[in-house]
Amino acid sequence: MTPVDRRLFTHINWPLLLVLGCLFGIGVLNLYSASGFRMGDGVSLNPYYQKQCIWGVAGFICMVALTFFDYRYLKHIAWPLLAVTIVLLALVPVMGKTVYGAKRWLDFGLFSFQPSEFAKFATLLVGALMLSKDSGRLGWLGLFGVLAAALPPAAMVIVQPDLGSGLNILLLLCGMILYRGLAGRVFKVLLLVVPIVIPCGWFFLKPYQKLRILTLFNPERDPLGSGYHIIQSQIAIGSGQMWGKGFLEGTQSQLRFLPEKHTDFAVAVFAEEWGFVGGVVLVALFCIFLYMLACTARDAKDRFGSFLAAGVFFYFFWQILINMGMVLGIMPVVGIPLPFISYGGSATIVNFCLIGIALNVSMRRFVFKKT
């Protein structure tokens, strides 16, 4: 091990790894509970938590691998990775696997994955590359250039249809753009135009997507249909009260009233079993997690590393905010999982890869001169 390697090892962000381990451990424990349901002869278990452990090990290996090289080499693979991702997204309508009425998965026999998850990763790299090329606030030309790189994969994801992941790609990039800063005239025009344009998106939504938005304001209008998810989630969270019902004792989840309890509504299972106190602890862990990612972006010694870490921050920030808002019934149900808590192979690997990039940037903050 060279002196530089030893120095890098001493600067590993161990607190970030500790919080990551706590979140993933809570996620596996919660999935163990979400995998079970009560039957007449006892409790039956689905293998979700076991598969999540396997994906977690694979993700951890990818994370470690991404810390052992100079992250600036990612500049050279950003555009090729985006091109490969667009090709994979183009294959989804042709040979994709249909799940819940939507083609989002590519099945290769031994494994299947969602190209939309890798589209987020590719968009982050390309966005960081483009935004770090020069300093100063972003004008119209630079703004349209960055958006032009992200709109194709985002649009291809939205038409799958996967509105949640498509919006996540756009929100991720918008966060990075705001981190870079907009020229005054650009910001003023967008401040006037965006609130007008967003409501026009209503006319491009599919009927079930419109129904989800309407259901947000009045879930009781269709309690056994479109409002069922939100109502059952709120019942589960409320029934947890202060201290929760206890591990494996949640009635909404164990008696299978709560839908999608291992994916989108996993945090409702946690809140029912561990109550308000457990929910506060989970939110506090996520806040610490995001704070450390923000510090990594602030302390990076080159622009590319800073934008990479900022992209990782916004990637997790929006997913955490939207999923928890969705489960609480203050945001529409859009199918965005909660990082490290919800079940998902592709998402888990991408999550660990992004943490590997953040660790890489953090470890090398003492090696590079500030640029």
Secondary structure, DSSP 8 states (H G I E B T S, - for coil): --HHHHHHHHT--HHHHHHHHHHHHHHHHHHHHHTEEEETTEEEE-THHHHHHHHHHHHHHHHHHTTSS-GGGGGGTHHHHHHHHHHHHHHHHHHEEEETTEEEEEE-SS-EE-HHHHHHHHHHHHHHHHHTSS-S-B-HHHHHHHHHHHHHHHHHHHTTT-HHHHHHHHHHHHHHHHHH-B-HHHHHHHHHHHHHHHHHGGGGS-HHHHHHHHHHH-GGGSTTTTTHHHHHHHHHHHHTTTT-S-TT--HHHHTT-STTTTTTTHHHHHHHHHHHHHHHHHHHHHHHHHHHHHHHHHH-SSHHHHHHHHHHHHHHHHHHHHHHHHHHTSS-------TTTS--HHHHHHHHHHHHHHHHHHHGGGTS---
